[in-house]
């Protein structure tokens, strides 16, 4: 039961992380759309910066956003399963204590 509860908290934290990543990508894309198509974009990779075109940057952000959304959906399913498992184990423990 303790294991299910801790896994549930971890899953909730992952869901928040994925939703924050999606929101960050949407805001970044919104700001990039305001810039000219000829603007130079730099992407931080480790300790260096790589030059990208605006189209590449927008495409990369869209891909990252979709990956975060799908991971968030997977985490939502896992959260539902863990909640169900937690409630079942809680009920089993209560039933055990009643029958004592």
PyMOL commands that set and color helices and strands:
alter all, ss='L'
color gray80, all
select helices_A, chain A and resi 2-33+54-99
alter helices_A, ss='H'
color red, helices_A
select strands_A, chain A and resi 41-45+48-52
alter strands_A, ss='S'
color yellow, strands_A
deselect
rebuild
show_as cartoon
